[in-house]
Amino acid sequence: MAGGADARRGEIGVPAPQNLTSGEQRADRSVARISDHRNFDGRVTPHRRPVLSAREVEVLLAWLAAESKEDAATALFISASTVSTHLARIRAKYSAVGRDAPTKTHLLARALQDGYTSLDRW
């Protein structure tokens, strides 16, 4: 069963660790890293950063800090549907540059990567 799990891990882009002569393990060099945006062939390519308006950044950060869209809306004195509209536009902008962000976690990662926020804030 363990061999099957390693094969499945390799299929989804997370290669099975390789045993070295000293018994240590390492990841395959073909794994892309989010932090430096390496392709699977090892080339580093800069990520494209979408242009977000100041209000979009404000709404994004308020929503990331809130428990819900309603809470973010209350903090910003706007409606929850306006928060949803801003988030849809933000997601569309990230998709347009090839960096989909379908979940709240993805949007947090994009905000960190693009310098809209820092881990110190959270």
N, C-alpha and C positions, 0 to 999 in steps of 0.2 A: 504494500500500500504506500510506503514511503517513496518508492520510485515513481509511483503514479502522481503523488503530490508534487515531487520535484519537476516532473514533466509538465504538469499543469501550470506550475509557477513559471516555467520557462515560456509557455505559450502565451501568457498574459503580459510578458515584458519584464518579469522579475525572474531572472535566471537563477537556477539552483546554484548554491555555493560550490566552488571548486576546491578540492582538497589539494593542499600544497604538500611538498615533501616534509615540512616540519609539522604537519598536522593542522596548520592554521587554515582558516577559510577566508575567502574574499569574494566579493561580488564581481560578476562579469563586467567588463569595461563598456558593454553596449547599453547599460542601463542609463537612461536619461536622468539628469539631476534637475530638479526644479530651480535650485539656486543659481545655476550658471547656464541653464537652458541649452544643454548639450543634446545634440541629435543622437540617434541610436548608432550612427557611424562615428561618433566621437567629435564631430565638428561643433564648435561653439557658435551659436547664432544668437544675436541680440533679439530679445523679445520686443514686439511692437506694443507700445503703450497707447491705449486709446485716449483721446482728449475728452476728459470729463469736465463739465462746468463746475464752478465753485459750489453751486447749489446741489448738483449731483453728488459731489464729494460729501457735502454736509449731510444730505439725506442718507447716503450710504453708511457713513460713520455712525449716525444716530441709530439707524436700523441695526447695525452690527452690535451696538451697545445695548439695544433694547431686547426685551423678551418677545415682542411682537411688532407687527407693522402699526398696530393701533397705539402702542406705547411710543414708538418713534414719532408717529403723527402728532400725538399729544405734546410731546417735547418740542416739536417744531411748529406747532400751531397750524397744522395742515390736516387734510383728511387722510385716512388710511388708503383710499384709492389713489390719491396723489403720490403717496409713498410707493405704491405698487407701480404706478406709471413711471416714476423716476427709476425704480429698480429694473423694470423691463427695458428702458432705454439704456441703462448702464450695461445690462447683460447683452443687449444687441450690439453695443459698441465693442465689447470684449469679443463677441462672436465674429464681428467684422474684421478683427485683426488676428483671428485664429486662436483665440485664448478663451474658449467657452468657460462660463462660470454659472452652471445651473443651480448650485446650492449656496447657502449662506457661507458654508465653509470655504467653498471655492472663491467667493467674493472677498472673504477675509484674506485669503492667500494672495489674491490679486492686489488688494489694497496694500498689503505688506510689501509685495514685490515691487510695486510701482511707487512706493514712497508716500502714499496717502496717509499712512499711519505707521506706527512702530509698535513693537512688542512691549515697550515701556508703558505705553498707554493702557494696555490691557492687563 
